[in-house]
Amino acid sequence: MKNIAVMVGSQSPTSVNRKLARTLEKLAQGKLRFHYLDIASLPHYDNDLWSNPPQSVTTLKHTVEAADGVLIAMPEYNRSFPGVIKNALDWASRPFGQSSWMDKPAALIGATPGTTGTAAGQGHLRSVLPVYGFVVMGQPEVYFNMRPGLITDELEITDETTAAFLNGWVDRFSAWVERHGTVAETAIAAE
Ligand SMILES: Cc1cc2nc3c(=O)[nH]c(=O)nc-3n(C[C@H](O)[C@H](O)[C@H](O)COP(=O)(O)O)c2cc1C
């Protein structure tokens, strides 16, 4: 079983991105174990805080370092990606030379209630992810239109084509993590 650090770029209790991530988590049972990162409690990035780093920062770095892969589920904000994601990416990229993201296999997904599916926002994020050291999965891209009724509150997918696509994504991401992961055995579950 591979451990995946999951970052959801929305704090909304009704977030369609969290719902999509939880749906993938359900489909991936037995293959991937998801650990949701608490990025909302991080302070704004402040280099001077490293002398006594906040618990939220050390927990973030520890969880990421113990993970075999990273999943980012993001809404699109003004044709880009949310600031909370950038903030978390920057925190765990430091101290200099100690990026927790280095060499982590990663994938990016996004959902909107409408049809744009976060394509523009994901493009922005994709352009900086290699800077952090991620090994980013290119395909399949996920620009998800979370139309009403497509996924129930119990995370059942009501459309066969969508279910096949998301199951295929899980298989591809599992294989990506298997192929590029560098962490052998981790202790997240034991903590
Ligand atoms: C500040 C802000 C900017 C937004 N900009 C976009 C945008 O550029 N494109 C888009 O499709 N939706 C945009 N939206 C709408 C969000 O994509 C939509 O609220 C979506 O449901 C957010 O995902 P969530 O349910 O996971 O929070 C924006 C929303 C906010 C709050």
The ligand as an ORCA input file, in Angstrom:
! r2SCAN-3c Opt
* xyz 0 1
  C     -11.699     33.878     -5.968
  C     -12.368     32.920     -6.917
  C     -11.993     32.894     -8.239
  C     -12.569     31.990     -9.123
  N     -12.129     31.931    -10.409
  C     -12.582     30.952    -11.220
  C     -12.020     30.760    -12.509
  O     -11.104     31.451    -12.924
  N     -12.501     29.747    -13.272
  C     -13.510     28.913    -12.819
  O     -13.917     28.005    -13.543
  N     -14.062     29.081    -11.605
  C     -13.617     30.066    -10.799
  N     -14.135     30.205     -9.542
  C     -15.205     29.304     -9.124
  C     -14.649     28.041     -8.508
  O     -14.001     27.239     -9.423
  C     -15.798     27.261     -7.936
  O     -16.241     28.016     -6.841
  C     -15.450     25.850     -7.509
  O     -16.590     25.235     -6.976
  C     -14.398     25.840     -6.450
  O     -14.087     24.487     -6.112
  P     -14.446     23.900     -4.675
  O     -15.939     23.548     -4.709
  O     -13.590     22.705     -4.580
  O     -14.178     24.958     -3.655
  C     -13.583     31.107     -8.660
  C     -13.966     31.157     -7.314
  C     -13.365     32.031     -6.452
  C     -13.769     32.021     -4.990
*
